Amino acid sequence: MARSKSSKAWLHRHVTDPYVQRAQAEGYRARSAYKLLQLNQRDRFLKPGMRVVDLGAAPGGWSQVASKAVGPRGQVLALDVLEMAPVPGVRFIQGDFGEHSVLQTLVEALGGEAADLVLSDMAPNLSGIAISDQARSVALAELALDFAREHLKPGGTLLVKMFQGEGFQEFVVALRQSFAKVAARKPEASRKDSSEVYLLGTGKR
Ligand SMILES: C[S@@+](CC[C@H](N)C(=O)[O-])C[C@H]1O[C@@H](n2cnc3c(N)ncnc32)[C@H](O)[C@@H]1O
């Protein structure tokens, strides 16, 4: 079957992307692993022994990075609505994070302990309708913030992906209420033409 112009362009960009090539060579499941590596290189939030929650984890690039960083004394709990092949040292929960029963399963997996670090790379399936994609991105970020408010240790860290646009500034204000410091980051591996930004909240109140 003939490929459309846009799928040809996507394929070309994918195969020529240096991070895709590096991920293949270095054993990462997704180029997104380099976003977390670069973010952590700058802000040093991943440490051995940490209990980490990885929301929107599939196919598992961030989980691979987090699991290596926390080591055998740490714990990584990963969650996604999609399936994810096992990552050594990572417990995976499949389900929609917006569903109460899925949230409960994650809370139970924490075994009554609070997390040291919550990561959320959750992103909606893009419909191409900017206003609705933006609203869904904000809603996912809010779910991650609600979770962090309840289940992150005082002093803990939240890293959350969000698209810039409607609701972004309001979300930053909400983050500032719960964290001593909030910074916006755009790692080099994040595509320039994507409006995604990572917000890092440190020093949970
Ligand atoms: C950009 S990908 C994550 C990539 C991942 N960090 C990695 O390095 O492999 C975004 C993920 O968010 C997940 N997601 C979106 N909405 C979700 C929801 N409501 N509950 C759980 N996962 C969700 C998607 O299924 C998708 O796998």
The ligand as a Tripos MOL2 file, in Angstrom:
@<TRIPOS>MOLECULE
LIG
   27    29     1     0     0
SMALL
NO_CHARGES

@<TRIPOS>ATOM
      1 C1          5.1050    9.8410   25.6780 C.3       1 LIG1
      2 S1          4.4820    8.3060   26.1390 S.3       1 LIG1
      3 C2          5.5280    7.8700   27.4790 C.3       1 LIG1
      4 C3          6.8910    7.4140   27.0990 C.3       1 LIG1
      5 C4          7.6590    6.8300   28.2650 C.3       1 LIG1
      6 N1          8.0020    7.8540   29.2490 N.3       1 LIG1
      7 C5          8.9240    6.1570   27.8260 C.2       1 LIG1
      8 O1         10.0010    6.7050   28.0570 O.co2     1 LIG1
      9 O2          8.8560    5.0700   27.2480 O.co2     1 LIG1
     10 C6          2.9910    8.7440   26.9560 C.3       1 LIG1
     11 C7          2.2570    7.5950   27.5920 C.3       1 LIG1
     12 O3          1.1910    8.0930   28.3940 O.3       1 LIG1
     13 C8          0.2200    7.0740   28.4440 C.3       1 LIG1
     14 N2         -1.0570    7.5680   28.9660 N.ar      1 LIG1
     15 C9         -1.8280    8.5460   28.4260 C.ar      1 LIG1
     16 N3         -2.9460    8.6860   29.1470 N.ar      1 LIG1
     17 C10        -2.8720    7.8060   30.1780 C.ar      1 LIG1
     18 C11        -3.7370    7.4740   31.2640 C.ar      1 LIG1
     19 N4         -4.9190    8.1030   31.4230 N.pl3     1 LIG1
     20 N5         -3.3650    6.5150   32.1190 N.ar      1 LIG1
     21 C12        -2.1760    5.8790   31.9520 C.ar      1 LIG1
     22 N6         -1.3260    6.1390   30.9450 N.ar      1 LIG1
     23 C13        -1.6600    7.0920   30.0640 C.ar      1 LIG1
     24 C14         0.1510    6.6140   27.0000 C.3       1 LIG1
     25 O4         -0.4410    5.3530   26.8970 O.3       1 LIG1
     26 C15         1.6230    6.6290   26.5950 C.3       1 LIG1
     27 O5          2.2100    5.3620   26.6790 O.3       1 LIG1
@<TRIPOS>BOND
     1     1     2 1
     2     2     3 1
     3     2    10 1
     4     3     4 1
     5     4     5 1
     6     5     6 1
     7     5     7 1
     8     7     8 2
     9     7     9 1
    10    10    11 1
    11    11    12 1
    12    11    26 1
    13    12    13 1
    14    13    14 1
    15    13    24 1
    16    14    15 ar
    17    14    23 ar
    18    15    16 ar
    19    16    17 ar
    20    17    18 ar
    21    17    23 ar
    22    18    19 1
    23    18    20 ar
    24    20    21 ar
    25    21    22 ar
    26    22    23 ar
    27    24    25 1
    28    24    26 1
    29    26    27 1
@<TRIPOS>SUBSTRUCTURE
     1 LIG1         1 GROUP 0 **** ****
